[in-house]
Amino acid sequence: MSAQIIRAKDRFHHRTDWLSTYWHFSFDHYYDPGNVGFGPLRVFNDDTVQPGTGFPPHSHADMEIVSWVLSGTLEHRDSQGHRGTIGAGEVQVMSAGTGITHAEHNPSASEPVHFLQIWIRPRRRGATPRWAQQRFSPAERAGRLLPIVAGDDRAPLAIDQDATLAVAALAAGQTVTHATAPDRRAYLFVIDGGLLVNGDLLATGDQARISGVAQLELASTAPSELILIDLP
């Protein structure tokens, strides 16, 4: 197995008066030619936005953008006429295609919003923009890897790429496995807790970029939340 483990303290951290974010790959003013993506996974941002603030309108094209709210509420509006909120446990998929402009805002007067924003390059360029959203309860991901987004019918939310995003909430001592193929990649992020990943110990905020493995064994050493992305 080839696994590059990046500890939480080694992530690029950007802070302003309204945003605290960890960029796992090159993004905006952070550029590292050796860290521009992992297969089709191009962006993985761990964002915390302060109350009453947010991202002003900005445009995207030819990117599959997945947002998963961990705590708080995120308000969304876009040029396709979609407007609403995403609460804790909800996932939004925005397929930017030929182009879409959107804004994200924390509508709360007191509570920060913490969410993951993940960008994946699509198989095809120039598609019609598309938007979808769904809530996944803690019970649905308890003790198992729950597929939430996929390029086929393995998950309820769709992206245009041969990739699957799965989440899990594990009690201390629980183990789940993920079968893959030696020619595929797996990207693992520990949102909270601790995991033994095929014998390597990961803690809150750690990530692993894995290739050349037929099966992953994820054994929790403490109550844990994680996201696993299976990629070509």
Protein Blocks (a to p, Z undefined) as FASTA:
>chain_A
ZZddddfklpccdddfkbccddfbdehjbccfklnbghjblbdcdddddehiacddddde
hiacddddfbdcdddddfkopacdddehiacdddfkjopcdddddfbfkbccdddddddd
dfbghiacddddddddfklmgoiacdfbdcbfkbfbdcddddddddddddehiacddddd
fkbccddddfbdcddeehiacdehiacddehiabdcdddfbdcdddddddZZ
